[in-house]
């Protein structure tokens, strides 16, 4: 999950590096690259691309597509670290939905740390004037559908190869992004092509590690590690996009990390 989080951050950097290209068009290129790579490796391993549990695979693709389209539009409108922080509501939705969909339990003390992290997100939104209520709704909505997608991945843990799960994501995305992009198309030039290629490659690497982590460990444990990405986002945002924040915004981000670190540390101690 830590590797997935880092490569996802690199993907976000690429998205912000080409703000003149519509988000839906970036997703189209990402989907094509991901589809080709997935098919190649599935055929090398003699694994059927169609999988076994098609209804859940399609639902995972729809939930993931909804989250991604919403989040990419958000990512191009607000600072990198702030967008990442709003995305960190996903583990909370993952854990809540996981109680219903995959019957996993969340310990009472975990809810306390979830609340600490959630309070950090609220502080960030409240003290960053660049974040409107529309942005907040977009962030919450994207996180909700991310949590739903992660649960579908967990439901597929015993029936599907990780690459099959990844394959269905661009398979569902292509018809949507293809038609949508036709109405807003902006021709990529020069470095745009390399950055679009990098979006697809980083996504594929991140998706593989993320899928493996959700298939092999409890949702409430691995999903919380997503929060580490805020460190990456702050660093890249400052170095590449000259993004800075006021003191209270940093306090909010600190609360997010405090909730995450405490949750992971206490869970490890209890497992010992």
C-alpha positions as CSV (number, residue, x, y, z in Angstrom):
1,X,0.0,0.0,0.0
2,X,2.9,2.4,0.7
3,X,4.3,1.7,-2.8
4,X,0.8,2.2,-4.3
5,X,0.4,5.5,-2.4
6,X,3.7,6.9,-3.7
7,X,3.1,6.0,-7.3
8,X,-0.4,7.3,-7.1
9,X,1.1,10.6,-6.0
10,X,3.4,10.6,-9.0
11,X,0.3,10.1,-11.2
12,X,-1.4,13.1,-9.5
13,X,1.7,15.2,-10.2
14,X,1.4,14.3,-13.9
15,X,-2.3,15.3,-14.0
16,X,-1.6,18.7,-12.5
17,X,1.3,19.2,-14.9
18,X,-1.0,19.4,-17.9
19,X,-4.0,21.5,-16.7
20,X,-4.7,22.5,-20.3
21,X,-5.7,18.9,-21.1
22,X,-9.3,18.1,-20.0
23,X,-9.4,15.7,-17.1
24,X,-11.7,13.3,-19.0
25,X,-9.2,13.2,-21.9
26,X,-6.4,12.3,-19.4
27,X,-8.5,9.5,-18.1
28,X,-9.1,8.3,-21.7
29,X,-5.3,8.0,-22.3
30,X,-4.8,6.4,-18.9
31,X,-7.6,3.8,-19.6
32,X,-6.1,2.8,-23.0
33,X,-2.6,2.4,-21.5
34,X,-3.9,0.4,-18.6
35,X,-6.1,-1.8,-20.8
36,X,-3.1,-2.7,-23.1
37,X,-0.7,-3.4,-20.3
38,X,-3.3,-5.6,-18.4
39,X,-4.1,-7.6,-21.5
40,X,-0.4,-8.2,-22.3
41,X,0.4,-9.5,-18.8
42,X,-2.8,-11.6,-18.5
43,X,-2.1,-13.3,-21.8
44,X,1.6,-13.9,-20.8
45,X,0.3,-15.7,-17.7
46,X,-2.5,-17.5,-19.6
47,X,-5.2,-15.9,-17.4
48,X,-8.6,-15.2,-19.0
49,X,-9.3,-11.5,-19.2
50,X,-13.0,-11.9,-18.5
51,X,-12.7,-13.3,-14.9
52,X,-15.2,-15.3,-13.0
53,X,-17.4,-12.9,-11.0
54,X,-18.4,-10.6,-13.8
55,X,-21.2,-8.7,-12.0
56,X,-18.9,-7.6,-9.1
57,X,-16.1,-6.9,-11.6
58,X,-18.4,-4.5,-13.5
59,X,-19.6,-2.9,-10.3
60,X,-16.0,-2.3,-9.2
61,X,-15.3,-0.7,-12.6
62,X,-18.4,1.6,-12.4
63,X,-17.6,2.7,-8.8
64,X,-14.0,3.3,-9.6
65,X,-14.8,5.2,-12.8
66,X,-17.2,7.5,-10.9
67,X,-14.6,8.2,-8.3
68,X,-11.8,8.8,-10.8
69,X,-13.7,11.2,-13.0
70,X,-14.8,13.2,-10.0
71,X,-11.3,13.2,-8.4
72,X,-9.4,14.1,-11.6
73,X,-11.6,17.2,-12.1
74,X,-11.0,18.1,-8.5
75,X,-7.3,17.6,-8.8
76,X,-7.0,20.1,-11.6
77,X,-8.9,22.8,-9.6
78,X,-7.2,22.8,-6.1
79,X,-3.8,22.3,-4.6
80,X,-2.3,18.8,-4.7
81,X,-2.0,18.3,-0.9
82,X,-5.5,19.6,-0.3
83,X,-7.0,17.3,-3.0
84,X,-5.1,14.4,-1.4
85,X,-6.4,15.3,2.0
86,X,-10.0,15.3,0.8
87,X,-9.3,11.9,-0.8
88,X,-8.4,10.5,2.6
89,X,-12.0,10.3,3.6
90,X,-12.0,7.1,1.5
91,X,-10.7,4.8,4.3
92,X,-13.5,5.9,6.5
93,X,-16.1,5.0,3.9
94,X,-14.2,1.8,3.1
95,X,-14.4,0.7,6.8
96,X,-18.1,1.7,7.1
97,X,-19.1,0.0,3.9
98,X,-16.9,-3.0,4.7
99,X,-19.0,-3.7,7.8
100,X,-22.0,-4.3,5.5
101,X,-20.5,-5.7,2.3
102,X,-17.7,-8.0,3.5
103,X,-18.7,-8.3,7.2
104,X,-15.4,-7.0,8.6
105,X,-15.4,-5.6,12.1
106,X,-14.0,-2.2,13.1
107,X,-12.8,-2.0,16.7
108,X,-14.3,0.8,18.8
109,X,-10.9,2.5,19.3
110,X,-10.4,2.6,15.5
111,X,-13.4,4.9,15.2
112,X,-11.8,7.3,17.6
113,X,-8.7,7.6,15.3
114,X,-10.9,7.7,12.2
115,X,-12.7,10.7,13.9
116,X,-9.3,12.4,14.5
117,X,-8.4,12.0,10.9
118,X,-11.8,13.2,9.7
119,X,-11.5,16.3,11.9
120,X,-8.2,17.1,10.2
121,X,-10.0,17.0,6.8
122,X,-12.7,19.4,8.2
123,X,-10.0,21.8,9.5
124,X,-8.2,21.8,6.1
125,X,-11.4,22.7,4.3
126,X,-12.4,25.3,6.7
127,X,-9.1,27.2,6.7
128,X,-8.1,26.9,3.0
129,X,-10.0,29.7,1.0
130,X,-9.2,27.9,-2.2
131,X,-11.6,25.1,-1.2
132,X,-15.3,25.8,-1.9
133,X,-18.3,23.7,-0.7
134,X,-18.5,22.3,-4.3
135,X,-14.9,21.1,-4.0
136,X,-15.8,19.5,-0.6
137,X,-18.8,17.7,-2.1
138,X,-16.7,16.5,-5.0
139,X,-14.1,15.2,-2.6
140,X,-16.5,13.4,-0.4
141,X,-18.4,11.9,-3.3
142,X,-15.1,10.7,-4.9
143,X,-14.1,9.1,-1.6
144,X,-17.4,7.4,-1.1
145,X,-17.2,5.7,-4.5
146,X,-13.5,4.9,-3.8
147,X,-14.6,3.1,-0.6
148,X,-17.2,1.2,-2.5
149,X,-14.7,0.2,-5.2
150,X,-12.2,-1.0,-2.5
151,X,-14.9,-3.2,-1.0
152,X,-15.7,-4.8,-4.3
153,X,-12.0,-5.6,-4.7
154,X,-12.1,-7.3,-1.3
155,X,-15.1,-9.3,-2.4
156,X,-13.1,-10.6,-5.4
157,X,-10.1,-11.7,-3.3
158,X,-10.8,-15.5,-3.7
159,X,-12.0,-15.5,-7.3
160,X,-10.0,-13.1,-9.4
161,X,-6.4,-12.4,-10.5
162,X,-5.4,-8.8,-9.5
163,X,-4.8,-7.9,-13.2
164,X,-8.3,-9.1,-14.1
165,X,-9.7,-6.6,-11.5
166,X,-7.5,-3.9,-12.9
167,X,-8.5,-4.8,-16.5
168,X,-12.2,-4.3,-15.8
169,X,-11.5,-0.7,-14.7
170,X,-10.4,0.7,-18.0
171,X,-12.8,-1.7,-19.8
172,X,-15.7,0.2,-18.1
173,X,-14.0,3.6,-18.4
174,X,-13.3,3.5,-22.2
175,X,-16.8,3.9,-23.5
176,X,-17.6,6.7,-21.1
177,X,-14.3,8.7,-21.6
178,X,-14.2,8.1,-25.3
179,X,-17.6,9.6,-26.0
180,X,-17.1,12.5,-23.5
181,X,-13.7,13.3,-24.8
182,X,-15.0,13.7,-28.3
183,X,-16.9,16.9,-27.2
184,X,-14.0,18.5,-25.2
185,X,-10.9,17.3,-27.1
186,X,-7.7,19.3,-26.8
187,X,-4.8,18.0,-29.0
188,X,-1.7,17.0,-26.9
189,X,1.6,18.5,-28.1
190,X,5.2,18.0,-27.2
191,X,5.8,16.9,-23.6
192,X,2.0,16.3,-23.2
193,X,2.4,12.9,-24.8
194,X,5.1,11.8,-22.4
195,X,3.2,13.0,-19.4
196,X,0.0,11.2,-20.6
197,X,2.1,8.0,-21.0
198,X,3.5,8.4,-17.5
199,X,-0.1,8.8,-16.0
200,X,-1.0,5.4,-17.4
201,X,2.2,3.7,-16.3
202,X,2.2,5.1,-12.8
203,X,-1.5,4.2,-12.5
204,X,-0.8,0.6,-13.6
205,X,1.9,0.1,-11.0
206,X,-0.1,1.7,-8.2
207,X,-3.3,-0.2,-9.1
208,X,-1.4,-3.5,-8.9
209,X,0.1,-2.9,-5.5
210,X,-3.2,-1.5,-4.2
211,X,-5.2,-4.4,-5.4
212,X,-2.8,-6.9,-3.9
213,X,-2.9,-5.1,-0.5
214,X,-6.7,-5.1,-0.4
215,X,-6.8,-8.8,-1.4
216,X,-4.4,-9.9,1.3
217,X,-5.2,-7.8,4.4
218,X,-8.1,-6.3,6.3
219,X,-9.7,-3.3,4.6
220,X,-9.6,-1.1,7.8
221,X,-5.9,-1.8,8.3
222,X,-4.4,-1.2,4.8
223,X,-6.8,1.5,3.7
224,X,-5.6,3.8,6.5
225,X,-2.1,3.7,5.0
226,X,-3.3,5.9,2.2
227,X,-2.9,8.8,4.5
228,X,0.9,8.6,4.2
229,X,0.4,10.1,0.7
230,X,-0.1,13.5,2.2
231,X,3.6,13.7,2.9
232,X,4.3,13.0,-0.7
233,X,1.7,15.5,-1.9
234,X,3.0,18.3,0.3
235,X,6.6,17.8,-0.9
236,X,5.7,17.6,-4.6
237,X,3.2,20.4,-4.4
238,X,5.8,22.7,-2.8
239,X,8.7,21.7,-5.1
240,X,6.9,21.6,-8.4
241,X,3.8,23.9,-8.1
242,X,4.9,26.4,-5.4
243,X,1.9,25.4,-3.2
244,X,2.0,26.7,0.4
245,X,-0.6,26.7,3.2
246,X,-1.5,28.6,6.3
247,X,-0.8,27.3,9.8
248,X,-4.3,25.9,10.5
249,X,-4.2,24.0,7.2
250,X,-1.0,22.3,8.3
251,X,-2.6,21.6,11.7
252,X,-5.5,19.9,9.9
253,X,-3.1,17.8,7.9
254,X,-1.2,17.0,11.1
255,X,-4.4,15.7,12.6
256,X,-4.9,13.4,9.6
257,X,-1.5,11.9,10.0
258,X,-1.9,11.6,13.8
259,X,-5.0,9.6,13.4
260,X,-3.4,7.4,10.8
261,X,-0.2,6.8,12.7
262,X,-2.0,6.1,16.0
263,X,-4.3,3.6,14.3
264,X,-1.6,1.7,12.6
265,X,0.7,1.6,15.7
266,X,-2.0,0.5,18.1
267,X,-3.2,-2.2,15.7
268,X,0.3,-3.6,15.4
269,X,0.7,-3.6,19.1
270,X,-2.6,-5.5,19.6
271,X,-1.7,-8.0,17.0
272,X,1.6,-8.8,18.8
